Amino acid sequence: MKIIGFTASPRKEGNTAWTINKILEGAEERGAETQSWYFSDLDIKPCRSCNGCKKGDRGCILNDDMQKLYDAIAQADALVLGSPVYMGQMSAQAKIFTDRLYALFSPRFSPYFKEGQAKKSLTLVFTQGNPDSSKFQVYFDYTKSMFQMLEFDVQEVQVIAGMRNEPAHERKELHTAMKDIGSLLVSERSLG
Ligand SMILES: Cc1cc2nc3c(=O)[nH]c(=O)nc-3n(C[C@H](O)[C@H](O)[C@H](O)COP(=O)(O)O)c2cc1C
């Protein structure tokens, strides 16, 4: 089983990266193969709405690092996308990535969305400064349904709140809780 994590924060050692990597660690311990991608290391341009991805079978025509991510997504069984909450929403980096998923609905990727094909599992992770984890619930619910419309099997929306008081790595309970999410991803998949 292949699981890939995406950190959509500019901080490679921040709360989001730490959380994503703990989830991947839990999955690895259960035998999954994992990969971690940091958007801070990647050049991902915004969608140009040229609809080039719908013409022919080469997918998105923008020649940037998103091409590596399309390939990685195609080969993965499960995705974990983490974003800090910025102004009550996902980060700009996460939004640019999400818009570029438009190209998944193109001839290049159509086998992945054929009837009968297992949907890719997606776990969403948000970290936020505010200690009230339900503060942006309306937005989290909306984001979950948006990814469901994109044909992902959204497993869970994990909200890590209160980062303004204590960073994620200092929260002892998060160490096991995040690893458990990764471990569960593997066992749920193996149970089918
Ligand atoms: C530009 C910006 C906007 C933010 N907006 C919010 C917000 O609306 N609500 C909130 O609770 N935290 C907000 N935060 C705090 C971050 O969500 C929080 O510190 C997060 O854990 C940072 O993740 P990182 O360490 O992975 O970069 C904001 C931080 C920045 C830099």
The ligand as an ORCA input file, in Angstrom:
! r2SCAN-3c Opt
* xyz 0 1
  C      -1.176     34.224      7.261
  C      -1.666     33.436      8.435
  C      -3.016     33.367      8.660
  C      -3.504     32.615      9.725
  N      -4.853     32.561      9.930
  C      -5.330     31.841     10.963
  C      -6.736     31.768     11.185
  O      -7.540     32.345     10.470
  N      -7.172     31.034     12.250
  C      -6.303     30.355     13.077
  O      -6.764     29.700     14.013
  N      -4.969     30.386     12.869
  C      -4.462     31.110     11.847
  N      -3.108     31.151     11.613
  C      -2.213     30.305     12.453
  C      -1.810     29.016     11.736
  O      -2.950     28.344     11.217
  C      -1.117     28.035     12.686
  O      -0.040     28.637     13.325
  C      -0.675     26.785     11.938
  O      -0.474     25.729     12.834
  C       0.611     27.036     11.158
  O       0.978     25.843     10.509
  P       2.491     25.513     10.146
  O       3.269     25.502     11.433
  O       2.449     24.192      9.497
  O       2.962     26.572      9.206
  C      -2.603     31.913     10.576
  C      -1.224     32.007     10.336
  C      -0.755     32.769      9.277
  C       0.738     32.840      9.030
*
